[in-house]
Amino acid sequence: MTHVTEQLLYGKVLTPHGLIEDGVIAISGATICYAGEKKDLPSTYTDWKSLSDDVGGLLIPGFVDVHVHGGAGHDFMDSDRETLNAITRFHSSQGTTTMLATTMTAPKHAIDHVLHEVNAYRSEFMPYTQLAGVHLEGPFISPKWPGAQNPDHIVLPTVSWLEEWEQQYPNLIRQVTLAPEREGALEVISWLRDKGITAALGHTDATYEQVILAVEAGLNQAVHAFNAMTPLHHRKPGTAGAVLSDNRIAAEVIADGIHVHPAVMSILARLKTSANLILITDAMSAAGLGDGEYTLGDQPVNVSGGVATLKDNDGALAGSTLTMIRGFRNLISEVGLTLEEASQAASLNPAISLGLDQQIGTLESGKQADILLLDGDLNIRNVYVQGRQIV
């Protein structure tokens, strides 16, 4: 790792105003001081140390993954410092600079454990990808659409659990996935909205009408669009129809070409413009490793050809082995998004979802120096987290 107090990165710089061909980024400590044309670089910065010898490289914002369960053989449900270091180390090498530790539907004591460990980890120096908090995927989901979640641990939505966790670990929970049609869900969604926590639908049997009621209560996101939800039908729009048609709902997408066909991703991208498309990995412990047998939470998983499926459930998809850099490239090569659009889905939009877009998500003065240096084929050459070179 390299940490230089004052440094310059030269290359093509992707800014909120477009791609600058002959650009430079000036970094002081953990903060971007300047991102723009090389010719306009203030004289204050011109004698700073240059860390980029590839002036033809592409500099883009670090990726933000709000839905990821693990990687490098480790699962967030087994959190301790070693596990958290291993997961964040791996995903930082794949361009993720900020992430949410995502839980599974599990007994309350197991979720308590994850919250305790992640909270402790965040209180100290985080050397790799920064954990912005926790995403609770369940246990408030539908038993009709468990996906790879263990149905034995599904419970009705309850504010009391969330109040306890929020009191014990303030601002740690950043997103909660639930089934909005379940008893108590609207009350939970309203509570989440008041606390500034993202309320997301997922693993749900909701009708179109039930989703709209939930949106009115404060629901504003859909996890892994099209997966584990009622599908679109021309007379019964279902959950998928509500997600596609209501601009108040941001849609996560697993862009691995397995969970959602590229043609359907293209339809989603055409409808979810502006801040409404969010690239995620939904990566499980096998990400970064080869085929074999793994676990997702307490569920046995088989990975074959990079596809993760539940071992005991007739091949149901069980997370993914996707990384953000591969998903980013797929959005461009398979879905047809521009570089700018793919970057927004991978960096700015998830930052907006977390309420962190004033700190991360774009390359501009005053923001955190979370930067990726890519080559012409969009392969990662260097990764900078808060100005520190990780890769």
SULTA-V137335 format. One record per backbone hydrogen bond with DSSP energy under -0.5 kcal/mol. NH is the residue of the N-H (numbers start at 1). CO is the residue of the C=O. If there is no record, write none. Layout:
BEGIN
NH_CO ; NH_CO
END
This chain:
BEGIN
2_389 ; 4_387 ; 7_27 ; 8_49 ; 9_25 ; 11_23 ; 12_57 ; 13_11 ; 13_20 ; 14_12 ; 14_59 ; 15_13 ; 15_18 ; 18_15 ; 20_13 ; 21_19 ; 23_11 ; 23_21 ; 24_36 ; 25_9 ; 26_34 ; 27_7 ; 28_31 ; 29_5 ; 29_27 ; 31_28 ; 32_367 ; 33_26 ; 34_26 ; 36_24 ; 38_22 ; 40_37 ; 41_38 ; 45_42 ; 46_42 ; 46_43 ; 48_45 ; 49_6 ; 51_8 ; 51_49 ; 52_8 ; 53_51 ; 55_53 ; 57_54 ; 58_374 ; 59_12 ; 59_57 ; 60_58 ; 60_372 ; 62_370 ; 63_95 ; 64_346 ; 65_98 ; 66_64 ; 68_100 ; 69_283 ; 70_283 ; 71_74 ; 72_287 ; 73_285 ; 74_71 ; 76_69 ; 78_75 ; 79_76 ; 84_80 ; 85_81 ; 86_82 ; 87_83 ; 88_84 ; 89_85 ; 90_86 ; 91_87 ; 92_88 ; 93_89 ; 93_90 ; 94_90 ; 94_91 ; 95_92 ; 96_91 ; 97_63 ; 97_95 ; 98_63 ; 99_130 ; 100_65 ; 101_133 ; 102_68 ; 102_100 ; 103_135 ; 106_104 ; 110_107 ; 111_107 ; 112_108 ; 113_109 ; 114_110 ; 115_111 ; 116_112 ; 117_113 ; 118_114 ; 119_115 ; 120_116 ; 121_117 ; 122_118 ; 123_119 ; 124_121 ; 127_125 ; 129_88 ; 130_97 ; 132_99 ; 132_130 ; 133_99 ; 134_172 ; 135_101 ; 136_134 ; 136_175 ; 137_135 ; 138_136 ; 138_177 ; 141_139 ; 142_203 ; 145_142 ; 146_143 ; 149_146 ; 150_105 ; 151_149 ; 153_150 ; 154_151 ; 155_139 ; 162_158 ; 163_159 ; 164_160 ; 165_161 ; 166_162 ; 167_163 ; 168_164 ; 169_165 ; 172_169 ; 173_169 ; 174_134 ; 174_172 ; 175_134 ; 176_198 ; 177_136 ; 178_200 ; 179_140 ; 180_178 ; 182_179 ; 185_182 ; 188_184 ; 189_185 ; 190_186 ; 191_187 ; 192_188 ; 193_189 ; 194_190 ; 195_191 ; 196_192 ; 196_193 ; 197_192 ; 198_174 ; 200_176 ; 200_198 ; 201_221 ; 202_178 ; 203_228 ; 204_228 ; 211_207 ; 212_208 ; 213_209 ; 214_210 ; 215_211 ; 216_212 ; 217_213 ; 218_214 ; 218_215 ; 219_214 ; 220_199 ; 221_199 ; 222_250 ; 223_201 ; 225_252 ; 227_224 ; 229_226 ; 230_204 ; 233_236 ; 239_206 ; 240_230 ; 241_237 ; 242_238 ; 243_239 ; 244_240 ; 245_241 ; 246_242 ; 247_245 ; 249_246 ; 250_220 ; 250_248 ; 251_276 ; 252_222 ; 252_250 ; 253_278 ; 255_253 ; 255_280 ; 256_254 ; 264_261 ; 265_261 ; 266_262 ; 267_263 ; 268_264 ; 269_265 ; 270_266 ; 271_267 ; 272_268 ; 273_271 ; 276_273 ; 278_251 ; 279_345 ; 280_253 ; 281_67 ; 282_67 ; 284_320 ; 287_284 ; 289_286 ; 292_303 ; 294_301 ; 296_299 ; 299_296 ; 301_294 ; 302_309 ; 303_292 ; 304_302 ; 304_307 ; 307_304 ; 308_306 ; 309_302 ; 309_307 ; 310_316 ; 311_300 ; 312_300 ; 313_310 ; 315_310 ; 316_313 ; 318_308 ; 320_282 ; 325_94 ; 327_323 ; 328_324 ; 329_325 ; 330_326 ; 331_327 ; 332_328 ; 333_329 ; 334_330 ; 335_330 ; 337_331 ; 342_338 ; 343_339 ; 344_340 ; 345_341 ; 346_342 ; 347_343 ; 348_343 ; 349_344 ; 351_347 ; 352_348 ; 353_349 ; 354_350 ; 355_351 ; 355_352 ; 356_351 ; 357_351 ; 359_356 ; 360_356 ; 364_362 ; 366_32 ; 367_364 ; 368_359 ; 369_30 ; 370_368 ; 371_369 ; 371_384 ; 372_60 ; 373_382 ; 374_58 ; 374_372 ; 375_379 ; 378_375 ; 381_373 ; 382_373 ; 384_371 ; 385_388 ; 386_384 ; 387_369 ; 388_385 ; 389_2 ; 390_383 ; 390_388 ; 391_383
END
